[in-house]
């Protein structure tokens, strides 16, 4: 039996040597790739949480006046700018009231001129009679009557001036009410609901449309209570990064609500940010990486170095094989901790600082593939991730 196995083992050995020789002479050429160094950075520890996007402004725009809608200018989905006219109500009755108020004001102005003339005449009579009495003529009773007439004229003038102020205030109020017959957008946004149509009656305080702001948003996160002390101190806090859909955002403005839910032992963290034209909408799910403690040393790699498959994130590390053979790409699974601008903080016991990882061309590699590396040029942090 042993004599029969010897020829078989000899054949297997010959085939293996032949295959090895073939790989050494005619194997795949090294793949041209770009590499970047693994760095050690002093960063705050982050924790990933899931939240949702909400609009910073969302309001049902109400009518300040009642009336019939004579012009309806918007529909669902229409964008609006601040102070754009949304709808116009019938203002003819208010304009008639204003015309009446203007006429009454003109009558008051005419009365004031009459009162001023009475005052001038009575002042002259009092002065003449006082001079006559100094010369030995005149009548004391007549002087008292002139002085009483002067006081009455002055009182009428004061009353007329007050009526003029009231008339002016009434006209200003009617002007304001007439202006309010045009319902305007209070901020930039998009119309999401329309509640009235042309020809319908709108009561005072009734909602006309609902507008959603599209320039400013909020992310609401439920954070465990043990992180409250750190996150409540926002004066020295690092930027917070989060992902909505396929887009990355960064914000340095957040507020920790000082109220902990006694059931879940969590508090709300509100993060405000601007979309800057990126596709984001209220209701979207958000993954956020929150700084939760003081800084420590972590490994970081270029964001382009990390790939993902059904088992999770991984990357390729350049490993030397010898002086006369090209380096190979070694497959290394990693754990992504949190993003840092255009890099990712990772954890892996198979990677060390200053290791070279593949950043371009890695999608074409396989474990153990020979590579021809080119160093990646240093670039500033990507501004695309900064809202």
C-alpha positions as CSV (number, residue, x, y, z in Angstrom):
1,X,0.0,0.0,0.0
2,X,2.8,2.5,0.9
3,X,4.6,1.7,-2.4
4,X,1.4,2.6,-4.3
5,X,1.0,6.0,-2.5
6,X,4.6,7.1,-3.2
7,X,3.9,7.8,-7.0
8,X,0.8,9.7,-6.1
9,X,2.5,12.0,-3.6
10,X,5.3,12.6,-6.1
11,X,2.8,13.7,-8.8
12,X,1.1,16.1,-6.3
13,X,4.5,17.6,-5.4
14,X,5.4,18.1,-9.1
15,X,2.1,19.8,-9.8
16,X,2.5,22.1,-6.9
17,X,6.0,23.1,-7.9
18,X,4.8,23.8,-11.4
19,X,1.9,26.0,-10.2
20,X,4.2,27.9,-8.0
21,X,6.6,28.4,-10.9
22,X,3.8,29.6,-13.1
23,X,2.6,32.1,-10.4
24,X,6.1,33.4,-10.0
25,X,6.6,33.9,-13.8
26,X,3.1,34.6,-15.2
27,X,0.9,35.7,-12.3
28,X,-1.2,38.9,-12.3
29,X,0.7,42.1,-12.6
30,X,0.7,44.5,-9.6
31,X,-2.3,46.7,-9.4
32,X,-1.6,50.4,-9.4
33,X,-3.1,51.9,-6.2
34,X,-2.8,54.9,-4.0
35,X,-1.9,54.5,-0.3
36,X,-2.1,56.7,2.8
37,X,-0.6,56.3,6.3
38,X,-2.5,55.3,9.4
39,X,-2.3,58.1,11.9
40,X,-2.7,58.4,15.6
41,X,-4.8,61.4,16.6
42,X,-5.8,62.8,20.0
43,X,-9.6,62.8,19.8
44,X,-12.6,62.7,22.0
45,X,-14.4,59.4,22.4
46,X,-17.6,59.3,20.3
47,X,-20.8,57.3,20.6
48,X,-23.2,56.6,17.8
49,X,-26.9,57.4,18.3
50,X,-29.9,57.4,16.0
51,X,-32.3,60.3,15.8
52,X,-34.5,62.1,13.3
53,X,-34.5,65.3,11.3
54,X,-37.1,68.0,12.1
55,X,-37.8,71.4,10.5
56,X,-36.5,74.4,12.5
57,X,-39.6,76.3,11.4
58,X,-42.9,74.7,10.6
59,X,-46.1,76.7,10.9
60,X,-49.7,77.0,9.9
61,X,-50.0,80.5,8.6
62,X,-53.2,82.1,10.0
63,X,-55.2,85.0,8.8
64,X,-55.3,88.1,11.0
65,X,-58.6,89.2,9.4
66,X,-61.8,87.6,8.2
67,X,-63.0,87.8,4.6
68,X,-63.5,86.0,1.3
69,X,-60.4,84.7,-0.4
70,X,-60.3,86.5,-3.8
71,X,-56.7,85.4,-4.8
72,X,-55.0,82.1,-3.9
73,X,-51.4,82.2,-5.2
74,X,-49.8,78.9,-3.9
75,X,-50.3,75.2,-4.1
76,X,-48.7,72.3,-2.3
77,X,-45.0,72.0,-3.1
78,X,-44.6,75.6,-4.2
79,X,-41.5,77.3,-2.7
80,X,-42.0,80.7,-1.1
81,X,-39.7,83.4,0.1
82,X,-40.2,85.6,3.2
83,X,-42.9,88.2,2.7
84,X,-44.3,86.5,-0.5
85,X,-48.0,87.0,-0.8
86,X,-49.8,83.7,-0.3
87,X,-53.4,84.8,-0.5
88,X,-55.5,88.0,-0.7
89,X,-58.8,88.6,1.0
90,X,-61.5,91.0,-0.1
91,X,-60.6,94.4,1.5
92,X,-63.3,96.7,-0.1
93,X,-65.2,97.3,3.1
94,X,-62.1,98.2,5.0
95,X,-61.1,100.7,2.3
96,X,-64.6,102.3,2.6
97,X,-64.1,102.5,6.4
98,X,-60.8,104.2,5.8
99,X,-62.3,106.7,3.4
100,X,-64.9,107.5,6.1
101,X,-62.2,107.9,8.8
102,X,-60.2,110.2,6.5
103,X,-63.3,112.4,5.9
104,X,-63.9,112.6,9.7
105,X,-60.3,113.6,10.3
106,X,-60.6,116.4,7.8
107,X,-63.7,117.7,9.7
108,X,-61.7,117.7,12.9
109,X,-58.9,119.6,11.3
110,X,-61.4,122.3,10.2
111,X,-62.8,122.5,13.7
112,X,-59.3,123.0,15.2
113,X,-58.8,126.0,12.9
114,X,-62.2,127.4,14.2
115,X,-61.1,126.8,17.9
116,X,-57.7,128.5,17.2
117,X,-59.6,131.6,15.8
118,X,-61.8,131.7,18.8
119,X,-58.8,131.7,21.1
120,X,-57.1,134.5,19.1
121,X,-60.3,136.6,19.3
122,X,-60.9,136.0,23.0
123,X,-57.2,136.7,23.9
124,X,-57.5,140.0,22.0
125,X,-60.7,140.9,23.8
126,X,-59.2,140.2,27.2
127,X,-56.1,142.2,26.4
128,X,-58.1,145.2,25.2
129,X,-60.4,145.2,28.2
130,X,-57.5,144.9,30.7
131,X,-55.9,148.0,29.0
132,X,-59.2,149.9,29.2
133,X,-59.6,149.1,32.9
134,X,-56.1,150.3,33.6
135,X,-57.1,153.6,31.9
136,X,-60.2,153.9,34.2
137,X,-62.8,152.4,31.9
138,X,-64.2,148.9,31.2
139,X,-66.4,146.5,33.2
140,X,-65.2,143.8,35.6
141,X,-68.0,141.4,34.7
142,X,-67.3,141.8,31.0
143,X,-63.6,140.9,31.6
144,X,-64.6,137.7,33.5
145,X,-66.9,136.7,30.6
146,X,-64.1,137.2,28.1
147,X,-61.7,135.1,30.2
148,X,-64.3,132.3,30.5
149,X,-64.8,132.4,26.7
150,X,-61.0,132.1,26.3
151,X,-60.8,129.1,28.7
152,X,-63.7,127.4,26.9
153,X,-62.0,127.9,23.5
154,X,-58.7,126.5,24.8
155,X,-60.6,123.5,26.2
156,X,-62.3,122.9,22.9
157,X,-58.9,123.1,21.1
158,X,-57.4,120.5,23.4
159,X,-60.4,118.2,22.9
160,X,-60.2,118.6,19.1
161,X,-56.5,117.8,19.2
162,X,-57.2,114.6,21.1
163,X,-59.9,113.7,18.5
164,X,-57.4,114.3,15.8
165,X,-55.0,111.8,17.4
166,X,-57.8,109.2,17.7
167,X,-58.7,109.8,14.0
168,X,-55.0,109.3,13.0
169,X,-54.8,106.1,15.1
170,X,-58.0,104.8,13.5
171,X,-56.6,105.4,10.0
172,X,-53.3,103.7,10.9
173,X,-55.3,100.7,12.3
174,X,-57.3,100.5,9.1
175,X,-54.1,100.7,7.0
176,X,-52.7,97.8,9.1
177,X,-55.9,95.8,8.6
178,X,-55.9,96.4,4.9
179,X,-52.3,95.3,4.7
180,X,-53.2,92.2,6.7
181,X,-55.7,91.2,4.0
182,X,-52.7,90.1,2.1
183,X,-51.4,86.9,3.9
184,X,-47.7,86.7,3.5
185,X,-45.0,84.0,4.2
186,X,-43.2,84.7,7.5
187,X,-40.0,82.8,6.4
188,X,-38.5,81.0,3.4
189,X,-39.8,77.5,2.8
190,X,-42.1,75.2,0.9
191,X,-45.9,75.0,1.1
192,X,-46.8,71.5,2.4
193,X,-50.6,72.0,2.9
194,X,-53.3,74.4,1.6
195,X,-56.5,74.7,3.7
196,X,-58.6,77.2,1.7
197,X,-59.4,77.9,-1.9
198,X,-60.4,80.9,-3.9
199,X,-63.9,82.0,-3.0
200,X,-64.0,80.5,0.5
201,X,-64.6,82.5,3.7
202,X,-61.7,82.7,6.1
203,X,-62.3,83.6,9.7
204,X,-59.9,85.6,11.9
205,X,-57.3,83.2,13.1
206,X,-58.1,80.4,10.6
207,X,-55.1,78.6,9.0
208,X,-54.6,79.3,5.3
209,X,-51.5,77.2,4.5
210,X,-48.8,75.3,6.2
211,X,-45.2,76.2,5.4
212,X,-42.0,74.1,6.1
213,X,-38.7,75.9,6.3
214,X,-36.0,74.4,4.0
215,X,-32.9,76.3,5.0
216,X,-32.6,75.4,8.7
217,X,-33.1,72.0,10.3
218,X,-32.8,70.3,13.7
219,X,-31.7,66.8,14.7
220,X,-33.3,65.4,17.8
221,X,-31.4,62.7,19.7
222,X,-32.2,60.8,22.9
223,X,-28.9,60.6,24.8
224,X,-28.3,58.4,27.9
225,X,-28.2,60.5,31.1
226,X,-24.6,59.6,31.9
227,X,-23.4,61.9,29.1
228,X,-25.4,65.0,30.2
229,X,-22.6,66.6,32.3
230,X,-20.2,66.5,29.3
231,X,-22.6,67.5,26.6
232,X,-24.2,70.4,28.6
233,X,-20.8,72.2,28.4
234,X,-20.9,73.3,24.8
235,X,-18.4,76.2,25.1
236,X,-15.4,73.9,24.4
237,X,-17.2,71.1,22.7
238,X,-15.8,69.8,19.4
239,X,-18.0,69.7,16.2
240,X,-20.7,67.1,16.1
241,X,-21.0,65.0,12.9
242,X,-24.0,63.1,11.7
243,X,-25.3,61.4,8.6
244,X,-28.7,61.9,7.0
245,X,-29.4,59.7,4.0
246,X,-26.1,59.6,2.0
247,X,-24.9,63.0,3.1
248,X,-22.6,64.0,6.0
249,X,-23.1,67.1,8.0
250,X,-21.3,68.9,10.8
251,X,-22.6,71.4,13.4
252,X,-21.2,73.2,16.3
253,X,-24.6,74.4,17.6
254,X,-26.5,72.1,19.9
255,X,-28.6,72.4,23.1
256,X,-29.0,69.8,25.8
257,X,-32.5,70.0,27.2
258,X,-32.1,70.0,31.0
259,X,-34.8,67.4,31.6
260,X,-34.3,63.6,31.9
261,X,-37.1,61.1,31.1
262,X,-37.6,59.1,34.4
263,X,-38.5,56.0,32.4
264,X,-35.8,55.8,29.7
265,X,-33.2,57.8,31.7
266,X,-32.4,59.8,28.5
267,X,-32.4,63.5,27.7
268,X,-33.0,65.3,24.4
269,X,-30.1,66.9,22.5
270,X,-31.1,69.3,19.7
271,X,-28.6,69.9,17.0
272,X,-29.2,72.8,14.6
273,X,-27.7,72.8,11.1
274,X,-28.1,74.2,7.6
275,X,-28.7,71.9,4.6
276,X,-26.6,74.1,2.2
277,X,-28.5,72.7,-0.7
278,X,-27.9,69.0,0.3
279,X,-30.9,66.6,0.0
280,X,-32.4,66.4,3.5
281,X,-36.0,66.4,4.7
282,X,-37.9,66.3,8.0
283,X,-38.5,62.8,9.2
284,X,-35.3,61.3,7.9
285,X,-33.3,59.0,10.1
286,X,-30.0,60.3,11.3
287,X,-26.9,58.6,12.6
288,X,-24.9,60.9,14.8
289,X,-21.5,60.5,16.5
290,X,-21.6,62.3,19.8
291,X,-18.4,63.4,21.7
292,X,-19.0,61.8,25.1
293,X,-15.7,62.1,27.1
294,X,-12.3,63.7,27.2
295,X,-9.8,63.1,24.4
296,X,-7.6,60.0,23.9
297,X,-5.4,58.5,21.2
298,X,-7.2,56.7,18.4
299,X,-6.1,55.4,14.9
300,X,-7.5,57.2,11.9
301,X,-7.5,56.4,8.2
302,X,-8.7,58.1,5.1
303,X,-12.4,57.8,4.6
304,X,-11.7,56.3,1.1
305,X,-9.7,53.4,2.6
306,X,-12.7,51.7,4.3
307,X,-14.9,49.4,2.2
308,X,-17.9,47.3,3.3
309,X,-19.3,43.9,2.5
310,X,-21.9,41.6,4.0
311,X,-19.6,41.0,7.1
312,X,-18.9,44.7,7.8
313,X,-16.2,47.3,7.2
314,X,-12.7,46.3,6.1
315,X,-9.6,47.8,4.4
316,X,-6.4,46.7,2.7
317,X,-3.1,47.2,4.3
318,X,0.1,47.1,2.3
319,X,2.4,44.3,3.5
320,X,6.0,43.7,2.2
321,X,6.9,40.3,0.9
322,X,10.5,40.6,0.0
323,X,13.1,42.8,-1.6
324,X,12.5,41.5,-5.2
325,X,8.7,40.9,-5.0
326,X,6.0,43.6,-5.0
327,X,4.0,44.2,-1.8
328,X,0.6,42.6,-1.4
329,X,-2.7,43.9,-0.1
330,X,-3.7,42.3,3.2
331,X,-7.4,42.1,4.0
332,X,-8.1,43.5,7.5
333,X,-11.5,43.8,9.1
334,X,-12.0,47.0,11.2
335,X,-14.4,48.6,13.5
336,X,-15.4,52.2,12.5
337,X,-15.7,54.3,15.7
338,X,-16.7,57.7,14.3
339,X,-15.9,60.1,11.4
340,X,-13.3,62.9,11.7
341,X,-13.7,65.3,8.8
342,X,-12.3,63.3,5.8
343,X,-11.0,60.5,7.9
344,X,-12.5,57.7,10.1
345,X,-11.5,56.7,13.6
346,X,-11.1,52.9,13.6
347,X,-10.2,50.1,15.9
348,X,-8.2,46.9,14.9
349,X,-5.6,44.8,16.5
350,X,-4.0,44.1,13.0
351,X,-3.2,47.7,12.3
352,X,-0.4,49.9,13.7
353,X,0.4,53.6,13.4
354,X,2.2,54.5,10.1
355,X,0.9,51.4,8.3
356,X,0.1,52.1,4.7
357,X,-3.6,51.5,3.7
358,X,-5.0,51.5,0.1
359,X,-7.2,54.5,-0.6
360,X,-7.7,54.3,-4.4
361,X,-8.0,51.2,-6.5
362,X,-9.0,49.1,-3.4
363,X,-12.3,48.1,-4.9
364,X,-10.5,46.0,-7.5
365,X,-8.3,44.2,-5.0
366,X,-8.5,40.7,-3.5
367,X,-6.7,39.4,-0.4
368,X,-3.0,38.8,-1.2
369,X,-3.1,40.7,-4.6
370,X,0.2,42.3,-5.6
371,X,0.2,46.1,-5.7
372,X,2.2,49.0,-7.1
373,X,1.6,51.7,-4.5
374,X,1.7,55.5,-5.0
375,X,1.6,57.8,-2.0
376,X,-1.5,60.0,-1.7
377,X,-0.8,63.7,-1.8
378,X,-1.7,65.5,1.4
379,X,-5.0,67.4,1.0
380,X,-6.9,69.7,3.4
381,X,-10.0,68.5,5.1
382,X,-12.9,68.1,2.8
383,X,-15.3,71.0,3.2
384,X,-18.1,69.0,1.7
385,X,-18.7,67.4,5.1
386,X,-19.0,70.8,6.8
387,X,-22.5,72.3,6.5
